[in-house]
Amino acid sequence: KPGILMELKSITGFYKEEPDKAISDAVRQVQERGYALELQAKGYENIIKVVVVSDDKKVWVKSI
């Protein structure tokens, strides 16, 4: 079974980060916290990992 893992980050308001830094932080978070492990334990094999960062006007997307 395929699965999709999405990490969503907003860089508006309090977080005023640069998009590249927010993307890097989100990728690191997905990897360090092992988010895909839960999907794998449920039988998902082809896991698509995507990071989405938004500032309310623009959206950046990165596939891991």
Secondary structure as GFF3:
##gff-version 3
##sequence-region A 1 64
A	DSSP	beta_strand	2	10	.	.	.	ID=ss1
A	DSSP	three_ten_helix	13	15	.	.	.	ID=ss2
A	DSSP	alpha_helix	19	32	.	.	.	ID=ss3
A	DSSP	alpha_helix	35	41	.	.	.	ID=ss4
A	DSSP	beta_strand	46	54	.	.	.	ID=ss5
A	DSSP	beta_strand	59	63	.	.	.	ID=ss6
###
